[in-house]
Amino acid sequence: MKKILYIFAVLFLSQQAFAADLSGDIKQGAIVFGKTISGTEVLFDGKLLKVAKDGRFVFGFGRDAKAKSELIEKLPNGKELKTKLSVAKRNWKIQKINGLPAKHVTPDEKELKRIYAELALIKDVRKINSKNPYFTKGFIQPAEGVITGIFGSQRILNGKPRSPHSGVDIAAPTGTPVKAASDGVISLVHEDMFYTGKTIMIDHGHMLETIYIHMSKINVKKGDIVNQGDIIGYVGSTGRSTGAHLHWGISWGNVKLDPQTTLNFN
Ligand SMILES: [Zn+2]
């Protein structure tokens, strides 16, 4: 009996000497899922992360993330663990799109006012930091179709450079079902945004939000709880769009991440 207790004690202590388990690539644009000992405080580049009761947490690297990051874990026993992360650089594509209506490329003053008001709504949702870790379910691609645009591409619209593409474009016929990429709570429903048309956001907890845009029809309302795979709406071409497709994005706070890095964790 004494020996068994001793082994348990050694296992317990040795477990506490190891840093969190991280799943995901340490590279620009990537999401990273972590698991540490319950009750641990985790800091990513000095920023305190939410840690679920079972020790799970999430963070991510922006498109232009710097080469070095640091994760600090303050264990319940007072021990502090530091993990240095070397963030791999990615080569982003240049994407040229021509033939957009001029008014969508250079909005007038009235349209700019509308655009800023709509962006403010989205920004407010990205500030939500709810504690329910819905994201631990993992993520699926929300619509079937052909990937026609990837995260991080620098877009040149009618010859004018714009901000990098913030999500993935999935081309599919109008009416193709759009599914919730993971469990969560509907945090935004908008029927007509200037750029994004019919727009939905889902809060997956710990500052993770997915966004679904250009839809033809919306099936849900704000506050609805959805399960991964639930049909939340249908593919369309509303807002600034050149054809039927789903633009799917994911953000961690105000950091936009590459949705394709969220797949294949199950
Ligand atoms: Zn897009």
Residues whose N, C-alpha, C, O or C-beta is under 5 A from the ligand:
A	BS01	ZN	G149 V168 D169 H247
